[in-house]
Amino acid sequence: MDFKLPDIGEGVHEGEITRWLVKAGDSIAADQPMVEVMTDKATVEIPSPVDGVVEQLMVKEGETVQVGKVLIKIKESGKVAAAQEPPKAQQPKAEQSTQAVEPAPSQAEKLEPVEPDVPYTVLATPATRKLARELSVNLGDMRGTGPAGRITKIDVQMAYESRQASAPRPSHPVPFDKLVPAVQQGTIQRIPLRGIRKKIAESMTRSKRTAAHFTYVEEVDMTEIVNLRNQALKEAADRGVKLTFLPFIIKCLIPALREFPFLNASLDDERQEILLKGDYHIGIATDTENGLVVPVVKSADKKTLWALASEIAALAEKARSGKLAPDDMKGGTFTVTNAGSIGGAFATPVINYPEVAILGINAIRKKPVVKETEKEDEVVVRHMMFLSLSVDHRVVDGAVAARFVNRIVYFLSNPSRLVFL
């Protein structure tokens, strides 16, 4: 049989073959994992639909293939029963894959149509529908890979894994900086652009190619925030919460986003419409061994400082341990990227497309600054930090970006102003 890359839903049309778990000549059992595929949503293991022997691997590791392409040829050890044709009225209207990945249902598992809110009828057996209910998978969002478009158990399992699967295993792909200790003089080491790094490259290229980037930089006195955090560290320890500067920054960011709604937006290029968002879902760019990911703090405007701190810490831990689910990275309206713990005065961050703005948080450093007084100016030591805001100039003008950053500075320099909102 020719096994094709199934449609696993979630708007996925292609996948990268990151690792084969079998080779030609291997015996394989039904439900045995045979290949690892990475989409832009998640990494999943695809199981074999039948018992048999691997005849040929049709694609190589690192190759990106479209849904419906043959991945592997399997010589079946047992014949798969022919699928029963459903009544003509139940034939799917949309084009479907003809790949059979399950035996045809028995009389006890008669095909029953599911009527989702989509323009075609979905066919599934009671056992498949039961599995979908157990895994909270919506059959109406899927296209089946079975005969006549029937949804199979494997389709359901893959849809579930696509939603829940973590990032790639720690052993693959290997982080770039850990591939080799050093490159020998006079040689060139070639490393395939694959896995998470390839997805990051594609995302950054699309953002730079599509959005008209413009960066505005301003300095802010963080002394009051530093003092406020220091005062709260004991309570944070009592609560078991890791308290960084990010929750304070997000608290000061929200009122600025409310005042300047075009920063909390996206641009629909196809319809040529600017979408102003009424929710404040803040993405937190997070550095991991497998690359940069952006988990999202949903409804940040409705959360307390402690709730923000707890959620940011939890998301960061999930990101670094490779346990982020696709839902953890969806729906962002504005992104914050923090390189302050690493260093650097300021940067020009790349917009997390299709958002229209990203705020770069940089290192907080003690600096001598001039403080104006009624009698005379004096030089004092303060905790200073640069804010770097990149915006899509197609949506946000430079003057608007400057006023937006100034508003963030207004609250960060004196967080007690938040009390009067």
N, C-alpha and C positions, 0 to 999 in steps of 0.2 A: 504494500500500500504506500501511497505518497502522502506523507503528513505535511500539511501546509500551516503556515503561521496563522493562528486563529485571530478573529476579531475579538479583542478582550474588552471592548467598550471604552468608556471614559474619553472618547474622542481620539483614541490612539490609532494611527494608520500605519505605523512602521515600528520596528524594533531592532536593536543591535544585538547580535549574537555574541555575548560576552564570554561564554564558556560552554563547551560540549562536555557532558557527563558520561557519554558513551562513545565508542568508536566502531568502525566497520568490523563486522564479525562477532560483536558482542551479542550474547543472549540478553533479551530484555523482557521484563514482565509488565503487564498492564498496571498502570498507576506508578511505575518506576520513573523518577525524574530523569530526563534525558538531555535537557538543554536549558541553559540559563539565558534569559532574554531581558534586556534593559530597554524600557521605553522612557519617554520624558516624564512619566508618572511614577514608575517604580521598577524594581528588578524582580522578576518572577521566574520560578522553575516550572517548565512545562513537562508534564508526565506523558508517558507512552499510553496510547489508547488501547493497545492490544499486547498480547504475548507474541514474541517472535524473535527474529534475528536481524540485527542492523545490517542492511545491505550497503548503504552508501550515505555519507553526509553530503548534502547538496550545497551547503554554504560554509564559509570559513569563519573562525572566531574573529571578531572585529568588524564583520560585514554587516551593514544595515540593509534590512530587507523589508519589503512591503507586505502588508496583510494579504494572505492568499498565495504567497510564494511557497514552493515546496522546500521544506527544510531537511527532510530525511526520508529515505526509502527503507521500509521495514518489510521483511518477509514474514508473513503471519504464520504462526504455528497452528492456528485454528481458524476455521472459516467464520467470518462475521456474517450473521444473518442479514438478508436483504431487508432494506427498510420498507415498511408499509407506506404506501402513498396515502396521504390524508385526503379527505373529501376535497373536491375541487374548490369549493367555496372557502376552504381554509388555507389555500395556497398563499404563501407570502407574496406581497406585491413588490417588495424591494428585491434587488438582485442579491443572492445569497451564495455563500461558498457551498460546494457540493461535497466537501470532505467529510466522510463518515468517521466520527471519533468514538462512537458507542454502538453496540449492537442495537438492532431495531427493538422497540418495546414489545413485550409480550402482550397477550390479551389482557393479562392482569395489570399491565402498565400501559393502557391505551392512551394514545396521544390526546391531550386536551388543550384547546387553544386558550391562550391568555390574551385578554383584550387590554393592552396598555394604551396610553394616550399618545399614540404614534400612528403614522399612516400605513402600518402593515400589521398583520396578525402574527403573533409569536406562538410557536408550538413547543410544548414541553410535557414530559410525562409527570405523573403525580410525584414520583420519587425525586425528580429533578426540582420540581416546585417546592417540595418539602425541604430539600437541601438549601434552596435559595432563601426560604423563610428563616431557616436556622442561621444562615450566614448574613442575613439582612441584605441580600442582593436583589435589586429591582430587575426583574426579567424584562420589563418594558423598555429598559435602556440598552438591551443587548441584541446582537445579531447572532443567531445560532450557526454553528459549523457543521451540524448534522445534516442528514438528507432533507431536502426541501426546506432548509433553514431551521431545522429543529434545534432547540437549545439543549445541550447535553450537560451532564454533571461536570465534565471537565471545563466547559464554558463557564459554569457557575463558579467552580473552584478558582479558575484563573481570574475572573472578575473580582472575586474576594481578595485574592493575593495581590492583584494590581492595586487595590485600595489599601490593603493593610501591610504589604510587604515593606521591609526596611530597605535601607540603602545596601549596596553590594557588600558581601562578606568581607571582613577585614583582610582576607588573603587575596582579594581580587575586586577591583583593580588595585595594584600596588601604588601608593602615593609616589608622585614624581621624585620627591626629595629623598626617598628611601630605596629607589631602584638600584643604585650603585653608590658606593662610598665616594668615588671620584672617577673622573674620566682621564684615562692615561694620556700623557702628552703626545701630540701628533696623531691622535685618533679622534673619531667622531662617533658618538653613541646615538643610535637612532631609536627613538621610543615612539611606538604607535600612539596617535591621538585617539584615545578610546575612553569608553566608560564615562564616569562623571565629568572628567576633564573635557571630553568632547562636547558634552551637553552644555557645560559652562561656556566653552568657546563659541558654540552656536548661539547661545542666549546673548552673550556680550556683543557678538558681531551683529546680530539682529537689532539690538538696542542702538548701537552706534550708527548703523546704516539707516535706521528708521527715524529715531528721535534726533532733533536738532539740539545737541547738548550745549548748555551754557552753565558755567559755574561761578557762584558768588561766594566770597569768603569774608567772614567777619570774626573779630575776636570778642570773647565774652569773659567777664570776671566771674569765676566759679567759686569764689571764696565762701559765699554764703551757703552754696550747695555743699561744698566740702565740709563746712562746719555742721550743717544739718545732718549730713550722713554720719559724721563722727558721733554726734549725739545719739543717733538711732542705732548704732552698731550693737550696743548691749541688748536692746530690745530685739533686734534682729537675731542675735544669738539665742535669746530665750525662746523665740518663735521657731528657731531652726531654719531661718531664711538667710540665704546669701544675698546681701544688699550691695548692689553695685550702683554706679551712677545712672545707668540706663532708666530705671523707673522714674527717677527725678526728671530726667530729660524728657521722657515721654509725657509726664504730667504737664510740663511746660510747653510741650509741642502741641498738645490737643487744642488749647484755646487759640493758638495761632492758626491751626488748620481750620477751625470754625470761622475765624475772621477772614481767612483767605481760601475759600472753597476750591479755587482752581488748582490749588496744590494737592488737594485730595481728590484726584480725578484720573481719568484715562482718556485716550483719544481713539475712537473707532475709525480707523483709516478707511475701511470699506464704505461706511455710511457717511463719513465726514461729519461726525458728531462728537462733541466733547461731553463726556459722562461725568457729572459731578456726583460724588458718592456721599450718601447720608450716614454711612457707617465709618468707623475709624478702626480699621484693621491694620495694625502696624507690623510690617515685616522687620525681622531682626537678622541682618546678614551675619552668618556664623561660619567661622573657619573650622574645618574638620580635616582629618587625615585624608579623606576621600575627596576633598574639594569644598568649594563654597556652596552653602545651602541657605535658604531664607525661610525659616519657620515664621509663622504669623501669629501675633497676639490678637485674637479676635475681640472686638468691642472694647478696645483699650480705654475708651472714654468713660466706661461704666465700672472700671475696676479701681480698687484702692491701691495705694502705693505698695502695700504688703502683697496684695494679690498679683500685681504686676511683677514684683520681685520674684515671687514663687513661680509664676508661669514662665518668666524668662529663663530662670534657672532650670526648670523642668524641660523646656524646649531645647535649651542648649545641651543638656545631658543626653536627651534623645538623639539630637543631631550628631553628637560626637560618638555615640555608641551605635550609630547606624539604625536607629529604631523609629525614625520619623515616618509617619504615615502620609500618603499623598494629601489627605485633608489638612494636615498640619501646615502645608505650604501653599494652600489655596486662598484666594480671596483678598490678598493684600491690597491696600489702597495707598500706602505710603511706606517707604522703607528707610530704616536707620542702619548705617554701617559704622561699626566702632573699631577703629584701629588704634585707639588711644592706649590700650594695654601693651601694644607692640612698640609704639613710638611714632615719630614723625610729626612735623609741625602742622601740615594740612595736606589734603589730597584732592583729586578731582574724581569723585566716584562716578561710576557708570550707572545710569538709570535702570531700575528693575522693570523693564518693559513688560506690560503696556502702561505701567504707572507713568506719571509725568514728572516726578521729583524724588530725589533721594538725599538724605541729610548725612553728611560725614561727621562723625565725632572723633576728635583727635586728642592727643595727649594733654593732660592738665599739668602745667609746669609753673613753679614759683618764678615770678618775674618782678623786677622793680617797675612800678607804674606811677604816673603822676596823678595825685588825687587833688582835685580842686576844693579849696576851702574858702570861706568868706574873706579871710585875711590874706592868705597867700597859699600858693600851691606847695604841696609836699610830696616827696617820693616815698612810697610805701611798697612793701612786698605783698603781692596778691597771687592767688591761684588763677592763672589765665589759660584759656583754651580757644583754639580756632574752630569755628563751624564752617563746613564746606557744603554748600547746597548746589547740587546739579539739577537743572530743570530742562524740560523739553521746551525749547524756545518757540515752538509752534503754538503752544498753549499758554505759556507763562512768560510775560515780558520781564526784562531785567529790573525795572523799577518795582514791579510786584514782588519779585524774588527778594530784592533788597528789603522791602518793607516787611515781608514775611519773616526773614531772618532777624531783623531788628525787633520784631515782636517776640520771638523766641528769646532773644537776648534780654528783653525787658523783664521777662519772668525768671529766667535763669539767674540773672544778677541780683534779683530780690524776690525769692520764691514766696515770701509772705503776701505778695500781691495776688497769689492764687486764691487767698481766702476771700477776697472781695468779688470774685466772679459769681 
